[in-house]
């Protein structure tokens, strides 16, 4: 049975920067939860952040890239550089995913940790840009298929294809 790492905020926990949840209601998620297939994780809380906390965004590196290997940083709205804590949270989430043999992750898009399609612009202007959060990127680099909260149906299809008997 394939396990799925899921952002704690999507599972209904009030762990987002502003103390809210981003609960994702879907009948298949409820079924997976009942089957014990969901592994709930918040990389930011794992790294030691509190709730609530100042919002943080990924700022582009010197070459314009939003990935850490391109020199990007994670900066709070206060100006504090929290890059190392986000990297720690990503590694802890990866360790959890590997421990439970998660081959998939369902993460909250937009987040500097969990964004898998988009992240905020790094200018604290409410705009999103194409990019990946620190955790989403690290999970992908280690072979875990990452889906955003808007891609539940694609995740369902992927799981069904992987579970189909081979002939």
Beta strands, then each sheet from edge to edge (+ up, - down):
strand 1: 3-7
strand 2: 38-41
strand 3: 56-59
strand 4: 73-76
strand 5: 102-107
strand 6: 118-120
strand 7: 128-130
strand 8: 145-148
sheet 1: 2+ 1+ 5+ 8+
sheet 2: 3+ 4-
sheet 3: 6+ 7-
end
